Amino acid sequence: MLTRLQRTVGAAALLAFFNTDVGSFDLERALQETAAHISRGTPRPIGNDAQLDGAVAYEKTLKYRFSFKRLDREDVSPVFELKQTAFLTDFVCTTPEMKVFVENGVTLKYAYHDRRGRLVVIITVDPLDCSIE
């Protein structure tokens, strides 16, 4: 569901990190710039059923906000969290575009909300869950 969008977001993140002078690298500033870049032009559709609403950065964390267009919290299957956690952990840990987050110890959070704005689930991918080779 998120692969195409996540690759775009990962590429945007790389731009924000590598446009920073190496001698004065400020991770929090780079994360703030990345969140601002991701949030431009949102909401952005993800398939037919969801959209990216934006991103925020704080304390070595980048948090994405997604919402389901037609689903209420009660309509989301309990299996969604399990499957999406496995997918996102694999994506963050193995995709070259996301490597910069893992190497810099950035926690990634994916907050999903229903069509009324109510929180459904927050999925957290800790960089310690990834083995760096």
N, C-alpha and C positions, 0 to 999 in steps of 0.2 A: 504494500500500500504506500509506503513512504520512500521507496528506493530512489526514484527520480528526483523528488524534492530534496531528500537527504543529501544526494550528491551535489546538488546546487548549493545547499546550505554549507556543506563541507568545503566546497571550493571558495565560497564567500569567506568562510572562516580563515582559510589559508591566506587569502588576500589581506585580511586584517592583521594577521600575525606577521606576515613577511613584509608588510609595508611599514614596519616599525624598525627604527634604527637599532641594530643588534647591541650596540654599546649601552643603550638606554631602554632596553626591553622592559616594558611594564605590562605584565600579564593581565592585570585587572583592566587597564586601559584598552588593551587589545580585545579583551572579552566584551567590554562596553561597545567598542566600535563594531565588533562582529554582531552583537545583538541589534544594534541600530541598523546595520546593513540588512540583516535578515528581516527586520520589521518593516523596512521600506516596501511599499507595494502590497501590504497585507490588508485584508485577508487574501490568501492565495489558495485556490482550490487544490485538493489532493484527491484525485479520483472523483467519484460522484457523491460520496457520502461524508467527506470531511474537509476541513480547511485548516491551514496554518494561520493563526491569528497574530503571531508575533513572537518575540523572544526578549528575555531580560538576562542580565548578567549580574552576579554578585558573588563575593567570596569564593573565587575559583570554581564557580558554577555557571553553566549556561543552561537556561531553562526555556524550552519551547512550549508555547501554548497552542493546542489544537482544539477544535470543536467539531462535534458531529452535527451535520446539518438537519437531520431528521430524527435522531434518536434521543429518547429521554434516558436518564441514568438507569432506570429500571429495565430498559430494553437492551442494554449492553451485556453480552454474555460474560459470565465469570471466567470463561476460558480466554477471553480477549487479553486480560492482563498477563496471563501465563505465556501465551503465544507471542504477544508483542514484546514482552521482556526478553524472551529468547531471541527474537528477531533483532531487536535494537542492540542487545549486548553483542551479538555476532557482528552486526553492522559496524558498531563503533570500534570494536576490537580488531576487525579484519580489513576495513576499507581504508585504502591509502589516504583519501581525503580527510579522514577522521583521526589519522595518526597524530597530528599535531596536538589534539586535545589529550590523548592518552599520554604522550611524551611529556606534556606540561602539567599532568596531574589534575586536569579539569574534569569535574563531575558534570555529567549531562543528565538533565531531567526533562521528561516529556510529560506534560500535564494535559490530560484529555478532559474536555467538558462536554456536557450534553447540549442539546439545542436551546435550552433555557439558561445556559451559562453555569449550571451546577457542576462541580467537580465530580468526575467519574473515577479517575485514578491518576496517580503520579508514578511514572516508572523512572527509576534512577539507575544510571549506568555509572558505576564507580570505576575510575581508571585502574584501580587495584584488581579489578575482575579480569583485566586483560594481561596476558603475559607478553612482555616486550622482548623481542628477539634482537 
